[in-house]
């Protein structure tokens, strides 16, 4: 009988202690793709030990790169050939949506990219129309055949002005990485402003790219003829940092998060303060303390610098045991609320209507088997399990592994009763 891995979380422990962050999942994969823009050897440090890094490494190997991942040193060394291959196959792309980020570098560098249409987390539709429109404006011929996005450019891409209907992180990355080697000037209006975008821009600048407006909604890129390989440290993972902050608040604990950027979490930390937590900003991170039951807080997800959608499930978990009721509004991914069906199995009172969820806090949750449907849903369910009576068994651990490096050991180090086990699949 086949087996699956689960997390068994026994609630009732107050978490206290210190954790250290690694680099951001939402940045490191794009940094790895960006190395395709320059032949030679690049080294990326502060790399999280997560499954997606291995998947991206295998994708780059199939494109002809040499990839060496050293988890102990938290580095990935990538040697890019003079002319990489240009086909990203479905068997890898379906496992990780971020695979699409090789599209821009390949079209710009070798004039072609055949990338399978991506899979990834089941949190709603995330179309590629803006990616395609941006590449077409720069002269690429882009079609879709047999489940693949085929992009070709007979010569060097040409700079163009692009207005994004929505500040899409993925579209900003694709157009940005295509533009750095294009001829002339590219302007991206309504560009995404996330810290992970800034991280990619800073790496590209170190490679020799000319980019103005970094961190703003208008990026201006002057194309250059060639880029050089670099060494670059990944920005800290603000979503993992936010998850630890919520863990402190929901367990009425005291957690110090090191190697973090508190300025990347301003609104989330402010919301925890509203919930009753004491938040102290440190030189290398922050500390969150909570000595009472949290108060319910309303949440509205928005593109950065607004409240991050990737922290929405964790805050719903917090609100499920808070005093009072809170309204959570999800403006980015329509299927993000799927996880509340699992949270309800723990006794949470959550009613959804379109992109709104009304959460009425309960004095206690009750442990039960639940299924993680995506990375952040998995984190939210673990947090809920930390305060549920009895044991919560979380299935779908593979999702959590994609976003949280060493999650169980870190939880145990600050007092959580969490174990990872193999169980027979029914």
Buried (B, 14 or more C-beta within 10 A) or exposed (E): EEEBBBBBBBBEBBBBBBBBBBBBBBBBBBBBBBBBBBBBBBBBBBBBBBBBBBBBBBBBBBBBBEBEBEBEEBBBBBBBEEEBBBBBBBEBBBBBBBBBBBBBBBBBBBBBBBBBBBBBBEBBEBEBEBBBBBBBBBBBEBEEEEEBBBBBBEEBBBBBEBEBEEBBBBBBBBBBBBBBBBBBBBBBBBBBBBBBBBBBBBBBBBBBBBBBBBBEBEBBBBBBEEBEBBEBBBBBBBBBBBBBBBBBBBBBBBBBBBBBBBEBBEBBBEBBBEBBBBBEEEEBBBBBBBEEBBBBBBBBBBBBBEBBBBBBBBBBBBBBBBBEEBBBBBBBBEBBBBBBEBBBBBBBBBEBEEBEBBBBBBEEBBBBBBBBBBBBBBBBBBBBBBBBBBBBBBBBBBBBBBBBBBBBEBBEEBBBBBEBEEEEEE
